[in-house]
Amino acid sequence: MKKPSLSLEHLYRPANTSAAEAPAIIMLHGYGSDENDLFSFASELPEEYAIISLKAPYALQPYGNAWYSIYFDAPGGKFSDDEEAIASRELVVSVLKEICDRYPVDPKQLTLLGFSQGTILSFAVALSYPELIKNVIGLSGYINEGILKAGYETNDFSHLKVYSSHGSADQVIPVAWARKSEPFLKNLAISCTYSEFPVGHGVAPQNFYEFKEWLTKHS
């Protein structure tokens, strides 16, 4: 099929299934990367899933893209531009609806797979609009409460499942931030699996195998 246009540039791998509508994995890359990054391991993911890898809207110099600005020289550490992040949250929600309209995917079987800033945004989308998302696979990120939709606490999270992982030696996003995700999610009665691996800001092979196994159990 010809690749439809979406409000964000993207890459697409169709599902290998006879079903009219396939479950889908929507990928959100990290700061300074692009849609090719996570898509590079699409061939290793279950073939019954359609895969759509999105390109973040803010171009960086000299290359790469971001979901929102990060001010690395801000006092006290890295500060994110929450207004841009909220705008990207709403843009992703719109794109999810476009995907369901334009691709043969099952709107009740959407998984967000994020890395770093893409994970932060994936959590923001899923917690703000849980009716749109079945699973979140959040790699090397954390939950930024400042970019969640007001009143999110009253949402129905009964169908949402989360896999979260982090490198114990992460030099970009402190592991202490990631460790807050599991208790935060469980306080909302959200099913959450959290793992750490002895790596920096990246995905260890064991991490990849573990989240693939988790995905199979929650498909």
Secondary structure in CASP SS format (residue, H / E / C, confidence):
PFRMAT SS
TARGET T0000
AUTHOR 0000-0000-0000
METHOD secondary structure of the structure
MODEL  1
M C 1.00
K C 1.00
K C 1.00
P C 1.00
S C 1.00
L C 1.00
S C 1.00
L C 1.00
E C 1.00
H E 1.00
L E 1.00
Y E 1.00
R E 1.00
P C 1.00
A C 1.00
N C 1.00
T C 1.00
S C 1.00
A C 1.00
A C 1.00
E C 1.00
A E 1.00
P E 1.00
A E 1.00
I E 1.00
I E 1.00
M E 1.00
L E 1.00
H C 1.00
G C 1.00
Y C 1.00
G C 1.00
S E 1.00
D C 1.00
E H 1.00
N H 1.00
D H 1.00
L H 1.00
F H 1.00
S C 1.00
F C 1.00
A H 1.00
S H 1.00
E H 1.00
L C 1.00
P C 1.00
E C 1.00
E C 1.00
Y C 1.00
A E 1.00
I E 1.00
I E 1.00
S E 1.00
L E 1.00
K C 1.00
A C 1.00
P C 1.00
Y E 1.00
A E 1.00
L C 1.00
Q C 1.00
P C 1.00
Y C 1.00
G C 1.00
N E 1.00
A E 1.00
W C 1.00
Y C 1.00
S C 1.00
I E 1.00
Y E 1.00
F C 1.00
D C 1.00
A C 1.00
P C 1.00
G C 1.00
G C 1.00
K C 1.00
F E 1.00
S E 1.00
D C 1.00
D H 1.00
E H 1.00
E H 1.00
A H 1.00
I H 1.00
A H 1.00
S H 1.00
R H 1.00
E H 1.00
L H 1.00
V H 1.00
V H 1.00
S H 1.00
V H 1.00
L H 1.00
K H 1.00
E H 1.00
I H 1.00
C H 1.00
D H 1.00
R H 1.00
Y C 1.00
P C 1.00
V E 1.00
D E 1.00
P E 1.00
K E 1.00
Q E 1.00
L E 1.00
T E 1.00
L E 1.00
L E 1.00
G E 1.00
F E 1.00
S C 1.00
Q H 1.00
G H 1.00
T H 1.00
I H 1.00
L H 1.00
S H 1.00
F H 1.00
A H 1.00
V H 1.00
A H 1.00
L H 1.00
S H 1.00
Y C 1.00
P H 1.00
E H 1.00
L H 1.00
I C 1.00
K C 1.00
N E 1.00
V E 1.00
I E 1.00
G E 1.00
L E 1.00
S C 1.00
G C 1.00
Y C 1.00
I C 1.00
N C 1.00
E H 1.00
G H 1.00
I H 1.00
L C 1.00
K C 1.00
A C 1.00
G C 1.00
Y H 1.00
E H 1.00
T H 1.00
N C 1.00
D C 1.00
F C 1.00
S C 1.00
H C 1.00
L C 1.00
K E 1.00
V E 1.00
Y E 1.00
S E 1.00
S E 1.00
H E 1.00
G E 1.00
S C 1.00
A C 1.00
D C 1.00
Q C 1.00
V C 1.00
I C 1.00
P C 1.00
V H 1.00
A H 1.00
W H 1.00
A H 1.00
R C 1.00
K C 1.00
S H 1.00
E H 1.00
P H 1.00
F H 1.00
L H 1.00
K H 1.00
N H 1.00
L C 1.00
A C 1.00
I C 1.00
S E 1.00
C E 1.00
T E 1.00
Y E 1.00
S E 1.00
E E 1.00
F E 1.00
P C 1.00
V C 1.00
G C 1.00
H C 1.00
G C 1.00
V C 1.00
A C 1.00
P H 1.00
Q H 1.00
N H 1.00
F H 1.00
Y H 1.00
E H 1.00
F H 1.00
K H 1.00
E H 1.00
W H 1.00
L H 1.00
T H 1.00
K H 1.00
H C 1.00
S C 1.00
END
